[in-house]
């Protein structure tokens, strides 16, 4: 099994697509253990069951909802409304960016898409009002990571499918840690504004009428969140049903706001189809590799190894978190989860850890890896959107947020009730 991992990471290092690398290694490994006929039979079964899975339908639906919302200009309105309320405070524009990232993440579910979208919207405004490049880019890169946790989260959907954990419970469990992330980012910005006041100046103060007008624009955002998350929390919809409600709701609200455009809808459908096909391929390849992991009894060997070390549950979690931070240097979030969760969740499950709690811990650790040097992939997203910026500047700006995230992760690990309060 160690040879399989070595070959897999070699292929990834050589820039072989993650779906091809995991699928190839998985089939070859299964053929080694069980023969070619069994390996290809499992490939066909996994591919068919994945495409036809009712639970998997939640992914393309939420992706489509996010694309429709993005094309409708909701992100601009959300940013304007948040700025109208707190933009005049010291560091207010940066706090506005974090709040807008959190709100946009609720629809989008993708860290990369959130960071790319908000860098186009927020960065020019922050620079125009005198914010330093490091604070502006650090805020956007860190705020973008909220997209992986705040429901509806694609990462939590994948985790739920792999571990057979209730996706609705995972969504609900992600609410408080997601809000805690927003709060800690805002506190970090306030601290920066006092330590380096020149890097976070105040913006314009708007009158009551302007604030009220800006807030009125986000009624569609509020209503859509209430329908999607409220329906899951109150038990009216399953996650898949709520995703369908979200798509229909986003189309209707776009029409009611006078932004319904067949060309935009067509673009949203195209983008959603391309993203979904890519994710399906990654999921199929990773599930084949997961079968290889199970056939090889690798998780049980890991359990025996950890038991031999005498680690308690906290020690095991620390080791797993460290592995995620290291993997973040070479893998994006979904690939990381699909490769590692089949290995780790049997270990923590055998030690009595709540799998909903573990899912939140894993996703938060993955969040941190997206902005951790030397290869935080959200940082490179910003670099691709803003090519004139120096990577050192972005990493400098992101460092305080990494510390805030580490503190949040410690709170979630030491106090499981933070994640499970709304679930049980």
N, C-alpha and C positions, 0 to 999 in steps of 0.2 A: 504493500500500500504506500509506503514511503517513496518507492520508485514512481508510482503513479502521480503523487503530489509533486515530485521533482520534475517529471516530464511536463505536468500541467503548468507549473510556474515558468518553466523554460519556454513553453509555447506562448504564454502570456507576455513574457519578456520580449519575445520576438514579434510582438504585436499581432499574433493570431487572434481573430475575434473570439470573445469569451464563449459564445455558443458553440463554435467549431472546436475549440480547445477542450472544453469540458465534455462535449458529446463524443469526440474522438477517443479521448483517454478513457471515458466511461465504457464505451463499447469494447475497446481493446482489453480493458481490465476484466469486464464481465466474460469476454470470450476466453480469457486465461483461466478464470475460475470455473465457468460453467459450460463453455463451448460456444461456437459461433451461432448455432441455431437459437440457443437460449438468449444470447446477447441481442440478436436482431429482433427476436420476438419481444423482448422487453422494450427495445427502441420503438417498435410499432405501437405497442400498448401504451407507453408513456405519452407518445406524440398524440395518439388518438384521444386518450382520456383527458389530456391537458386542454386540447382545443375544444372538446365537447363538455368540459367541466362547467357546471352552473356557477360555482364559486368564482371561477376565473373571469366570468363575464363582468365582474365588478371593475376590473382593471381597464378595459377599453372604454367602459361607460364613464368612469371618473376622468380618464384622460380626455375624452371628448368634451365633457362638461368643462374641464379646465381650459381647453382650447377655445371653446365658444366664449367663455368669460373673458379670456385674454384678448380675443379678436374684437370684443365689443367695447373695449376701452375702459373696463371696470377698474383695472389697476390704476389708471390715471386718476379716476374719480376718488378711489380709496385713498390714494396718496394726498390729494388735494384736501379731502375732508379731515384727515389726521393732522395735516399741516395747519389747517385753519384753527384747530383747537390748541395745539401746543408748540407750533413752529416758532413762536415769539420768545420762548424760554431759551436759556443757555443750553446748547446741545439739543434744542427742540427739533431741529430738522433731522438730526441723526436718529432721535427717538421716533420721529415720524416715519423714517425709513424702516426701522425695526417693526413698528406697528403695521405698516403697509406690507412688509414681507410676511409677517404672521397672518394677516388677512388674506393675502394672495395665495399663501401656502394652503389655506383651507380649501381652495378650489383646485389648486394645481397639483399638489402632492409630490412635486419634483423639486429637489434642491437646485439642480442645474438650471431648470427653467425659471425658478424664482429669482436666482442670482442674475441670470442673463436679462430678464425682464426689468428688474428693479435697477440694474446698472444703467440701463438706457433712460429710465425715468428719473431716478434719484440723483445719480452722480452729477449731471450738469447743474442741477439746482444747488447741490451742496457746495460745489466749487464756486458757483456764482455768488453765494452768500459768504464766502471766505473760509470755508472749512478746508483743513489740510487734506492733501491727497490720501495720506495714510488713514486718517479717521474716516473719510468718505468711503474708501474702498474696503477697509476693515469692517465697517458697519454693514455694507451690502453683502460681502462674502459670508459673514457670520449670520446675518439675517436670512440669507438664502438657505442655510442648513435647516431652518425651521420647517422647510417643506417636506422633509423626510419623516417628521414625527406628527405634526398637527394633522388630525384626520380631516378628510380621507387620505390616508397615507398609502402609497403603492408599496412601500417597504413593509408596512404592517400586514398588508394583504398577502404578500409573498410569504412572510413569516407564518401567518395563519394557515396558509395552504400546506406548507411543508410540515408544520408541527401539528396540524389538525386542531388548532386552537380557534375558538370562536372569534371571528373577525370583528363582530360588533363589540365584543368586550375589549378587544385590543384598541379599537378606535376610542372607546370611552376612557380607557386607561391612559391614552395618550394626551387627553385634554389638559389635565393639571400639570404634568411635566412640560407640555408645550407652552402653557401660560407662564410657568415658572421660568422657562428659557427666555421668553419675551421680557419678563420682569427683571431678570438678572442682566440681560443685555442693556436694558434701560438704565439700571443702576451703574453699570460699567461706564456708560456714556456720561452720566452725571459726574462720576468720579474723574473721568478724563477731563471734563469741562472745568473742573476746579484745579486739577493738577497742571493742565496746559490750556488755560482759558483762550488763548489766541487761536487754538485749533478748532474750537467749537463756539463760534459767535452766535448771537441771537439773530433770529429772522424778523420779518415784519409782523407787527401785531395787527390782527384784523378786528373789525368791529363786529358787534353782535349779529347784524344783518348778514354779513358775509359768512360768518361761522354757521349760522342757521341754514343759509343757502347751500353751503358745502355739505352739511350733514344730510340735508334732504336728498342729495344725490345718491347716497349709499343705501337707500331703502331696499333696492334690489338685492344688494349684497346681504343685508340683514335677513331678508325674507328667505333667500336661497339657503343660507346657513341654517336657519331655523327649520326649514323643511328637511334638509338632508341629515343633519346631526340630531335634531330634535326627534325626527321620525325613528332613528335608530335607538336613541336613548329611551324613548317612551315605549318602544316595542311595536310601533306601527308598521315599520318596514324592516326587512332583513337588509344587510349591507348592499346586496345586489339590487334589491328593489329600490333602496334609497338612491343608488347611483342612477338608475333609470329615471326616477323622479327628478333627480338633479339635472339630467340632460334635458328632459322635457321642460322643466322649470327655467333653465337657462335660456332655452330657445324662446319660450313665451315672454320672459322678462326682457330679453333683448328686443323682441318685437314691440312690447309695450313702451320701451324707452326710445323707440324710433331708430334703433340701430340694426334692425334686421336687414341683412344683405346676403343674397344668395351666393355671391362671390366669397364673402367671409365664411359663410357656413361651409362652402365647398373646400376652402383652405383648411378649416378646422377638421373636416372629415379626412382630408388627405394626410394632414399631420398626425392625426390620431391613428389612422391605419398604419402609417409607417412606424410610429412608436410602438404600437401594439404588436406588430409582426416581429420587431426587434426583441421586445420583451418575451414574447412567446418562445422564440428561438433560444434565448438565454435560459428561460425556465426549463424547457425540454432538456437542453444540454446539462443543466445543473442537476435535474432530477435523475438523469441517467448516471451522472457521477455520484449522486447520493446513493443510488442503488448499489453501486460498486463499493462505496464506503460501508454500507450495511452488510453486504455479502462478505466482505473481508473481515468483519467483526472488529473493525478499527475503533468504533466508539467504546466497545467493551475493553479493548486494550488501553484506551485512554483512561477509562474509569479505574482499571486496575493500577495504572501508573500513578494516577492522582491519589488513590487510596494508599499506595505505597509511600507517597510523600507525606502523608498525614495531614494534608490541607483540610481545613474546614470549608464550609460553603463560601465564606467571605474570601478566603485565599484562592479558591477556584475561580471566583468571579474576577479577582484582580488579575489572574493569569490570562483569562479570556479577554478582558478589556485591553490588556497590553498587546495581545495578538491582534486585536482589531485596529489599534492605533498604528501598529507596524504595517498591517495589510493596506491601510489607507494610503500608503505611499505608492502602491502599484495598482490598486483596484478601485473601481467606482462602487457606490454604496450597494446597489442591487446585486452585483456580482459577488461582493463580499458576503452578503447575507446568504445567498444561495449556495455558496461554497462551504461556509462554516457552520451554519445552523444545523444541517444534518449530522455534523460531528459533535457539536456542543450540547444540543438540547437533550440527547439521551443521558449525557453525563449529569447535567444539573437536575433533570427529572428524577434520576435515580437517587439523588441526594435530597429530594423532597422540595425543590424550589418550584414556586408557582410559575407556570409557563407564560402567563400573561405578564407578570412582573419581569421575567427574563427577557421577553420580547421588547419591553420598553428599555431595559438596560442595554440590550444589544443595539437598538436603533439609536439611542443617545450616544453610545460609544462610536457608532458609525458616523454620526453627525460630527463629532469632534475630529475624527480622522479626515473629514473633508476639508478642514482648514488648518491641519497640523503640518508644519514644515517637515521635510523638504518638498513634499509633493501633495499639498492639499488641493484636490481637484477643483473645488469651488474657486480657489485662487486663480487657477488656470482658465476657468470659465470667464472670470473678470478680465484676465489678460487678453483673451481672444476677442472680447467685446470692446475693450479699451486698450488696443495694442501699444499705444505710446507710453503706457505706465511701466515702471520698473517693478519686477516681482518683489524686490526687497522692500519697496514702499508698501505693497499690499500685505506682505507677511508681518511687517512692523505694525501695521494697523490692526491686524487680526489677533496679535498675541494677547492683548488684554481680554479678548472674548474667549480665547482658548482657556485662560485661567478661570473665567466665569463658568464655562462649560464643565470644567473639571470639578469645580465646586458643586455644580448642579448634579453631576453624575454621582458624586459622593453622597449627596443627600438622598438620591433615589435608591442607591445601593443600601445605605444604612437605615433608611426608613421606607420600607416597601409600601406602607399605607399611602404614601404620596401618589403612587401609581394606582393603587387598588381601591382607594376611597370611594370612587364613583361606581366601581364594578360590583362590590359586595355590599 
